[in-house]
Amino acid sequence: MSQAELSSIPSDCILPWERNTGWLAEGFVIYKWYVDAQGDGSWLICDRTDQWYMNSEPASTMRITSTAPAGGACGSGYYGLGNYAGMKDGNAWYGWDVMMWSGSHLLPDTSFAAPPAPTEAPPGVNDDNVAPAGSMPDTMPVSDSNGKPALDASGNPIETQVLPEAPTGAKSLATVNAPRHFTTAPNGATIEEVEVVLDGLVR
């Protein structure tokens, strides 16, 4: 799960701070850890949201949820989530080009026989588990459904864009492909949650 949370200040201090429709933007990228025959490890991109998901009505929190297959969308092994969250204020967007890193997680969780954990975060991520603006590569190699580098018909590695384009002028994805749910927090703020299906870029 990822979310843009705009209600971090205690609810008894201020009125709920809601953003207008289309002023909250969410996206994420799923990373898969790959170890080659020489024992060298690197991160591949298993899947990602290819557009921004934006709030369809005034809200203070926007969340994206997605249920991963039990064995992982790109085979068993270590995964990590990079979360992007942008907020529009006036005529400018803020925060959209920064990524928050979840750390690595084993799927399925067979801890008793787990392979060695990843030794590094994806490119651009610092010790605070944040990839600041401008620190990430433009593209990265894609994982196939077995967790190995995906190749095109000529045998060349397939790469994909890491960071979505700026959300300026972007539109929400069709709700028919993304069911949305709305709840009200104790402080009266609206929380919008959208379900997305991510099952690997290469099938």
Salt bridges, closest charged atoms under 4 A:
ASP89 OD1 - ARG19 NH1 3.24
GLU192 OE2 - ARG180 NH1 2.65
GLU195 OE2 - HIS181 NE2 2.55
